């Protein structure tokens, strides 16, 4: 039985990858921080990915590695370079030492659009390390997670959705569908792929889906470019994390972000399920 190591196992995508891997008959080892539990994994390895010395033996007996390690909520203790680059690099070094068959990683399409953004600079610096590694690599570039699109529903609940552009399009993808893309790419030896969901939507259409799920009238406000620049600059004074996120979102909204369509999960259904669950 082949073994897949999942780093970032407690995150949004990591859980879906674990379930899909188990469905395919793979044995799953999950990298978790001490005290964390991942019940769906066959085994867990406790370690701090930012501390290389805590990872000895991580990849023993492992055939494939997939990492979705990254900061979701930045703290004063660590930076994007510490985690999105450094922690992933520590896992890669373990994979190299054990000679794993392939290492998979997730990032975004068209990274050049995000140059200068601390988050993407860190992730793409790791992508460069990964491609230079003797371990064969797979980079899956996702156009957007459904979990990120939940921000539109949150704004709709507050009364209005603010967008940067109402013309550019994207096709965000559900975690379960993206997990299938990840495992297919690892097993088939793809070096890089751009993946999206089945529906291509503008930001305005995404907002309309959110209001429809809430059975509320659509209220969309397009933020003028000059005001977006001013607001992002102000954010930089008070919060580097929010500034990074805002610049990332604006850069991603200025041009289409479309990948090959995959899966059967639709954003409209996702919103309706969240509303029905009260989440």
N, C-alpha and C positions, 0 to 999 in steps of 0.2 A: 504494500500500500504506500503510495507516494504521500509525502508530508509537505504541507504548506505552512510557513510561518506568516502570521499576520501581525504587523506592527501598526499600532493605532487601532487595536481591536475593540476598544470601548467607544470609538467614535461612530459617527453616522454611517460612513461607508464601510468601515471595518466589520460591523455586525452583519451587514448584508453579504459581504464577501465570505465570512465564516459560514453562514447558512448555505450559500450557493456551493461552496467547496465541499461541505458535508453531503449535500445532495448529490454531488458528482462522485462521491466515494473517496474523497481525499481525507487524510488525517490532518487535523488542524492543531497547530501549536500557537497560542496567543501570547504575545508580549504584553505584559501589564505592569503597572506600578505596584509596589508592595501593598497588599491588602485588597486589591481589586479582584473581582471575580468575573469570569466569562463562562457561564454555564454551558454554552453551546459548543465550546472548544473541547477537543479531546484532552488537551493538557495546557497548562499555563506556565509561562516562564516569568518570574518576577524580576524586574530590573528597571533602572532609571535610564532611559535611552540617552539622556544627556550626559551620563557618566559611563564612559567606555568600559571602565573596570568592572561594572556590574553586569556586563553582557557576556562574559566568558562562557562558552558552551551554548550560546543562544541558537546557533545554526547547526549543531551536531545532528546528523541524520536528516537534515532538511533538504528537500528537492527544490522547492520554489519559495521565494520570499515576496510578499506584497506589503508595501508600506503606504499608509495614508497619514503618517505622523505629521502633525502641524499644529500651530497655535490656533485655537478658536477664540480664546479670551486671554489676551496678553496680560501678564502680571509684571510687577517690578523685578521679579527674580530672574526671568528669562526673556530673551529677545527672539525675533523671528530667525535670526542667524543662529542662535543657540539650538533651536528646535527644528525648524523647517530645513535648515542646512546641516547643522552639527549633529543632531540626534539621528537623522537619516544616514549621515556619513558613518556614524558609529555602527549602525546596523549593517551597512554595506561592507565595512571592514570585516565584520564577523562572517558575512556571507562569502567574501573572498577567501578567508582563511579556511573555510569548509568546502569550497568549490561547489556551491549550489548551482543548479542547472540554469536558473533564470531569476532575475530580480525585477519586480514590477513596481511602478510608482505612478501616482496620479498628479496631474498639474492642469493647466488651462491651455486652450489653443492660442495661437498668435502671441506668445509671451513678449515679443518686441513692443507690443502696444503698452505694456505695463512697466517698461524700463524706468528705473528710479523709484519704484514702489518697494518699500522694504520687504514686504511679504513675498512678492514675486521675484525680487532679486535673490532672496535666500533660496527659494524653491528651484529657480533655474540654475543657480550655482550648483545645487546638488545634482540636477539633471546632467550638467556638464561632467561632474565627477562620475556619475553613473555610466554615461556613455563612454567615458575613458577607461572604465574598469574592465578587467579581464572577464568578469561575469557577464554573460549575455543579458541585455536589458530590454524591458518593455515599458514604454511611457504611454499611459492612457490620458489623453487630454479631453476633459469633460467640459461641455459648454456651460454647465451650471447645474447645481444640485436642486432637487425639489425642496430640500431643507432650507436653502438660501431663499427660494421663492416664497417661503412662508412669511417673509418680511412684508410682502405686498398685502397678505391677508391681515397681518397685524396693523398695518397702516389703515387698511379699509375699516377695521374695527374702530379705529380712532376717528374715522370720519372722512379722511381724504388720503389719496395716494399721490405721492410726489415722485415724478420721474424726470430723468435727464433728457430723454429723447422719445418721441412717439413714432419714429420711422424705422429705426434699426430693429433687427429681428434676432431671435435666439430660439434654440430648442432645448430647454433644460431637461434633465433626465432623472428619473427616480433611482434611488439607491439600489433597488433589486435589479433593475435593468442594467445599471452600470456594473454591478457585480458580475453579471453574465458576460459583459464585454471584457472585463478584467480577466476572468478565468479563461475565456476563449483565447484572448491575446497571449496569455502566459502559455497555455497548452499548445497553441499553434505557432509559437515563436515569433510573433509580430514584434517589430522593433518600436513602432509608434503608430498610434491611431487617434483620430478625433471622433468622439462619440457624443451624440445628443439623443434626445427623446423623439417620440413620433410626431409632436406638434411644433410647428414653427410659428412663433408669436412675437408681436411687438410688445413693448412694455405696457402700452395702453391696453392691449388685449389681455395681458396678464392681470392688470388691475381690474378689468371688466369681469374676468372669471372670479376674482376674489369677491367683488361686490355681488355677483350673481349667487355665489355660494351662501352669502349672508342674507340674500333677498333684500338688498338695499340698493338705492339708486347710485349710479356711478358718479364719483366725484374725483376727477383726475386733474392734477396741477402739473404743468410742465415747467420745470425750474429753468429760467433763462441762463445762458452760459456765464454771463458776467456775475450773476448772483451765486451760481454754483461755485465759481472760483473764489468769490468773497467768503462764502460760508465754509468752504473747505479750508481756506486760510485761517479763519477764526478757530476751527476745530483743532488745527495744528498747535495753537497756543495752549489749549486746555487738555488735549488728549491725543497722544501720538497714535494710539490704537485706533480711535475713531477716524483720525485723519488718514491713516493708511487704508482703512476699509472704504472710506468715502472716495479717495482717489482711485482705488481699485474699481469700485462700482462705476464711477464716471468714465474711466478709460474703457471699461468693458461695454459701456452703453453707446459709445460714439460710432462704432461700426458693427456690422452683423457678426454674430457669434454662433455659427451653425456647423454642426457636425453630422456625420452619417446617422440617419435615424435608426434607433434601436428600441425594442421593447414594446410593451402594451399598456403601460401606465400613463394616464393622461392627467395633466395638471388640474383640470376642472374636477375630476373625480377625487383627486387628492385634497383639494380645498373643501369639497363637500364632506369628505370623511372627517376632516379636522373639525369642521363646524358641528357635525353630528356628535362627535366625541366630546365637544366642548373644549378642545385644545387649540 
